C-alpha cells in the first residue's frame, strides 16, 4: 500500500501516540531487591521436645547424644524457617550447659555459631544493633514459676530468683531486655507450655511453638521431635512475616538487678564489693547503667571461681 505524505505523517503520529500510552512499550524500572533480614537465634535445651531430666541435658546422661541431635534439628528448623522468610544472615548462639551442644557440621555454611563460655552477652553473645530480630529455641520457665520442666533462671543449683527493676524475670525476659537495649525485638520462642505462656505474658504477642506440656519439674507430655521441628519452622516464618508489628523490649535505665541465692555465703561474700548491696540473708542488689553492664555482672557471678586455670 502506498501513502501520501500527509497520510504517512498521520500514520506515524498515531503510532507514536499509541506507543506512548501503552505501558508494555515503555521500559520498566527494575524492582529493588527486598532487604535480606539479619536474624539472631539463641538456643537452650530444656525446652526441646522430649527433654525432662538431666539424662537428656548433660554429656554424662544416657540420652544426651540423641537429644543434642534433636536440639540441633530444632535449631535447623528455625534456621530454615528464617531463610524462607527472607533471612540472609543468621547467627546461632549455643546457650545450654557448656555451650558446646549443637552439631555445628549440620548447619548451612553461611550460618555462624557462638560456642562455649565465658562470653560478653551471655546467651545473647554476638548480637548487636544490626540484627532485625531475635528468636528463642528450646527455652524454659523461670525459677519463680511453680510450673515448667526444669524451670530455673540461669542456675538451677545456685539461684532462687533473678529480678530486674524489682520484677522477677525469666532467662527469656532477661535476654529480650538485652536485645531490646540494642533495638532488636524478640519475635518467636519455643519451649513447654509454662515457658511459652510466661514469655508471652512478659513480651507480648510473640509467635510461639509449644513443644510439650509440663506435668512437673521432671515430667511432661511431649510431642515428637519431628512434630516440634514442623511447629518451630512454621512459627518462625509466621513471626518474621509479622516483623513490623514487634517492638524491642526496653527497660528503664539505670537497671537494678537482684540475685537471690539458695545459700547465704555467696550473698555475704559478694556484698564485700562496694557496688553491691546485701538486701537480705540470701539476696544482693547491683545497679548497672545498662543491660550490658548488668549482664557482665551476672556472667561474672555465674562463671568466676578462685580455682580458674587457663
HUFENRA-V117369 format. One line per field, one symbol per residue. burial: I if it has 24 or more other C-alpha atoms within 12 Angstrom, else O. Layout:
BEGIN
burial->???
END
This chain:
BEGIN
burial->OOOOOOOOOOOOOOOOOOOOOOOOOOOOOOOOOOOOIIIIIIIIIIIIIIIIIIOIIIOOOOOIOIIIIIIIIIIIIIIIIIIOIIIIIIIIIIIIIOIIIIIIOOIOOOIIIIIOIIIIIIIIIIIIOOIIIIIIIIIIIIIIIOIIIIIIIIIIOIIIIIIIIOOIIIIIIIIIIIIIIIIIIIIIIIIIIIIIIIIIOIIIOIIIIIIIIIOOIOOIOIIOIOOIIIIIIIIIIIIIIOIOOIIIIIIOOOIIIIIIIOOOOIIOOIIOOOOIIIOOOIIIIIIIOIIIIIIIIIIOIIIOOOOOOO
END
